[in-house]
């Protein structure tokens, strides 16, 4: 049940050296390095390497990659090539480094009973904290993010935890149905005074969008007011004018239209969600099949 303040949020970190061997990025680097070394033994490969425009190609590739991941085709490409696991690990590691130096917070209490968080890690002992404090967890996340080991660790095992997940790919804002599913879940818990933790990978886009949608629908805030309320406690969330911000303004407009009787959005807003929701446990089971 809810308490006025739940503290302390986990900060201790126990790194496992085995993570080095599990890391998708480390494995990829080993394979690439070995391949380049073998190829460099051949004269034809040496000529290719010598004449290839590395100074232009590498920066250009980086710019294209950054822009591409914010589009549906780009996200789909990462999924097909499984490069999404490497991008996921790199970004998660960057988050951890910033958190270590106090630049960024892993988890933030937005208000009593509501936490916004990055991916709860085993190495940060989040499961123990969640169980001890009777916290219910909502994850807006892609399937692989719950099962992929990284250099700094992996997501906790949610066995025994009251939890729910809504499958949403990274870099793209949740759609209206996913937001409505999230609002229904958050509201059902908060009506019972149950403390909730809402997370994605970074606690900045997908999870923040879900919480903002809750404020919009259940507390009558505008999209700007919801964003500002969350940003006051967690400044690293999506910014004004971002894809998430535009998406939430559309969500608010559709909700307003529904309330005024000007549209047929009732089938999307206010009903118990039926699709897009899966338990985290079932996701882990599916990943092993």
Helices and strands as residue ranges (DSSP letters): H 19-22, H 24-39, H 43-51, H 54-68, H 72-81, H 83-100, E 107-111, E 114-117, G 122-124, H 126-132, E 136-141, H 143-147, E 163-167, H 176-190, E 196-199, H 206-218, H 223-233, H 243-259, G 265-267, E 277-278, H 280-287
